[in-house]
Amino acid sequence: MQATKGYINNVKETVTGYVDHMVDYFKQLSTEIQALTTSVKKLQANATQLQVEAENVQKVSDDIQVSVRRFEFKINPRLARINERLDHINSVLDKTTKK
């Protein structure tokens, strides 16, 4: 009888320890799930913000390209005149150095 009581007490302690361990495990798991949920929400918000910023970058890039095209359109005739003058100067220099 004494051995049976000891065995039962031992089993109770083992089960109680196991249950306590499982309760702690599920509390920790619940905390980690909450942290994961918070992280996922932050990631979603950041992804949304990134999309907005990417659209803004695209708009700025398009504006820069338009400005560059306008600048090139305005500068090309001037560059052509500069190149003509350089060609003229080089031809004069060539004639001068050949004499």
N, C-alpha and C positions, 0 to 999 in steps of 0.2 A: 504494500500500500504506500509506504514511504517512497519507494522508487517511482511509483506511478505519479505521485504528487510532484516529485522532483522533475520527472519527465514532462509533465503537463506545464509546470512553471517554466521550464526551459523552452518548451514550444511557444508558450505565451510571450516570453521575452523575445524569442526569435521573430515571431509574427509581428509583435509590437515594433521591434526594431526595423523590420522590413517595411511595415506600413509607414513609420516615421520617415524612413529613407525615401519611400515613394512620394510622400506628401512634399518633402523638401525638393525632390526631383521635379515634381509637377509645378511647384511654386517657381523654381528656377526656370523651368521651361516656359512658363507663362510670362515671366519677366523678359526672357529672351525673345519671345514672340512679339511682345509689345515693342521692344526695341527694334526688332526687324520691321514691324509695321510702320513705326515712326520713320525709319530709314527709307523705306519704300516710298512713303508719302513725300519725304524731302527730295528723293531722287525724281519723282514725278514732277514736283514743282520746279526743280532745277532743269529738267528736260524741257518743260514748257517754256521757261525763261530762255533757255538756250535756243529754242526754235524762234522765239521773238527776236533775239539778238542776231541770229543768223539772217533773218529777213531784213533787219536793219542794215547789217553789213552788206547784203546784196544790193540794197537801195543805194548805199554810199558808193559801192563799187560801180554801179551803173552810172551814177552822177559823175564820178571821176572819169570814167571812160568817155562820157559825153564831153566833159571839159577838155580832155586830151585831144579828142577829134576836132573840137573847135579851135584849140590852140594850133594844132597841126595845119588846119585849113588856113588860119591867119598867117602862120609863119612860113609856109611853103613858098609863096611868091617872094618873100624877103630872102629866104635861103637861096632861091634860084638866082636872084640878082647878086647876092654875095658870091655865089659860085662863078657866075659870069665874070665878075670883077677879078676874082682870084685867077681864073683862067687867063684873063687879059694880062694881069700882072705877071703871071708865070711865063706867058709867051714873050712879053717885053724883056723879062729877065733872061730868058733863053737867048733871045736875039742879042742882048747886051753881052752876055758871057761868051758867045760864039765869036765875037769880033776880036 
